[in-house]
Amino acid sequence: MSYAIIGFGKIGQALAKAFARNGIEVSVATSRDPQSFASAAAAIGPTIIPKTLTDAIKADILFLAVRFEAQADVAKALSTWQGKTIVDVTNAYGVPAEELGGQPSSKFIAQAFTGARLVKGFNHLGAAVLDQDPAVHSGKRVVFLASDDDGALAEIATLAENLGFAPIKLGGLSEGGLLVQARGNSWGHLIFKDLVKFD
């Protein structure tokens, strides 16, 4: 299984650190030349591989960690995303509901990434929190996941566990998933909630 993070701002770098802590190789890409962020990637660890967007999207599982407005440009990079799993880490705060056709932002993104299986996840934590080691006081930091595809949901839950997090499945994108999606100028009820799960 291969992984890529599209977007290398604060959230993208926080995700990259989670991969690096666990020695898991992940490609990172932006719209810029990989050389322009190669030193930042190297500073995180040797398993963080800067690539062009064209090369990075060959991965099986992609974390979409760009500004919400930029997701359309990423979606155009392939005519079909068949066989790929997209983890939507974007937040559509401030985007009018009518621009999304009245549907949840993740549903809107799922339509753009034709053929992909989409999971909403890792977006409810601010970058400064996501950046930290998820092992907290003998517990694990929670990440919320939602998807209309049970197989993709299980796949990303396993990956979250491998990255040291405690995944909690919320169900479908239009059900529990609404708790981690911004709508217009309001945040979902679980966004910014930093929870720790103890076994």
N, C-alpha and C positions, 0 to 999 in steps of 0.2 A: 504494500500500500504506500502510495506517495502523497506528500502533503505540500501545500503552498499557501502562503499568506499574501493576498493582494492588497497592497496598501502598507506603508511602512512609517506611518505617523506614530503617535504615542500608543494607540491601541495595537497596531500591528507589531510594534517593538515589544510591547508587554506580552503578546501572544508568542512571539519568537523566543522570549526568555523562558516561557513555560516549556517549549520544546527543548531549548538548550539545557535546562535544568535536568531533563530526563534523557539527554543524549539522543534525542530523536531528530533525524535530519528533516529540514523543511526549507523549501525555496521561498524567497521573498522577492516581490516585484512591485514596481510602481510604473507610472507612465514615463519615468525618467530612465536614463542610461544606468545600468546596474553599477557602473564604476562610481557614480555620484553618491551612492550609499553603501559601498563595499566596506568602508572603514567602520561605519556604524554597525553593520552586520557582523564583522570580524570581532568587534568589541563585545558582542553578546556571546559569541562562541563559534567553534569550528563547524558545528552542524547547521549553521544558518547560511544558506547559499544564495547570494544575490543573482537574480536572473532577469532576463527581459520578460515582459508580460507574455509574449508569444510562447516562450519556453516554459514559464511557470504554470500556465494554464493546461499543460499536459498532465499535471498531477491528477490523482484520483479524487482527492478531497481538497477543496479550496475554501479558505476563510476569506470572506469578502469584508475587508476592514478599511473600506474607503468612505469618504463622505457620501451620504445618500445620493446626492446629485450626480456623483461620478459612476454609480453602478451601471447606468445605461451604456457608458463608454466601454466598460469591461465586458458587458453582455454582448456587444457587437464584435468582440474579438473572435468568436466562433459562431458558425451558423447553427450548430446544434451542440448542446451540452450533454447529450445522451451518455449515460454511464457514469456521470460525475455527481458528486455530492457537494453542494454549496452550503457553507455555514454562514448565514447572514448575521454579521456583527454590526450592521449599520443601525443608525437611529434616525427616523424621519421626523424629528421634532421640528415644528414650524412649517412643515409641508402641508398645505391645505388638503383636506380630505377629498375634495373634488378632483385634485390633480392625480389622486390615486384611484379614481373611479369609485370612491366610497368604501374601498376594501382595505383590509390591514396592509401595512407596508410590505410585509413579507410575502403576501399573496401577489402583490404588484411586482415584486422582484422575481418571484417564481415564474411569472409569465414571461419576463424578459429573458430568463435563462432557460430557453426551450429545451425540454428533455431532461433537465437536471432534477435531482431529488434535493429539496431545500429544507434545511433545519435552521430555525431561529435559535441563536445561542451566543453566550459569552458577551452579550451587549449590555447587560443590565449593570455591570460593574464599571465604575470609572477607571480610567487608565492607571491612576496611581494605586488603586486597589488591585486591579488585574495584574499589575506589575510585580506584586509581592508573591512570595512563596505561599502556595495555597494550604500548606500544613500550618494549622493555627491551634496552639494549646491542645495537642493530641487529637484535634479534629481536622476536618477538611473543608475548605471554602466551597460553598455551593455555587454551581452554575445551573441556570434554568435553561431547559431545552424544549422546543416545540416543533412539531412537524406533522404534515398530513401523510407522511410515509413512515410507517412503523419500523421498517428495516433500516432506513436512514437514521431514524431517531436512536435505535439501538446501537448502530455503528458509531455515532458521534458520542453517545453516552459512554461507550467503551473507551473511545479516544480520550474523553474528558477524565475518566478514571486513570488512564495511563499517564496523563499530564498532572495527576495529583489532586484533581478536583472531585467533589461529590456532586454528580449530576442528579437533577430532579426533573423528571419528565412532566410537562404541563398538558400534554395532549396536542390537539390540532392547532393550526395557526390562527383559526378564527374562534377558538375556544380559550383554553388556558393561555395560549400564545398571546392573546391580547394583553395579558398582564405584563408582558415585557416589550410591548410595542408602543411607541409614542403615537398619538393621534392629534394632528393639528398642534395646538399649543399646550397639550396636556401629556403628561408622562404616564405610562402604564404603572399600576400599583406596586409592582415588584422591582421596577427600575431603581437603581442605586441602593437597594437593600443588600447589605453585606452580611450574609448568614454563614454560619459554620455548622456542619453536621458532625455529630459524635456517634460512633457506632456503639 
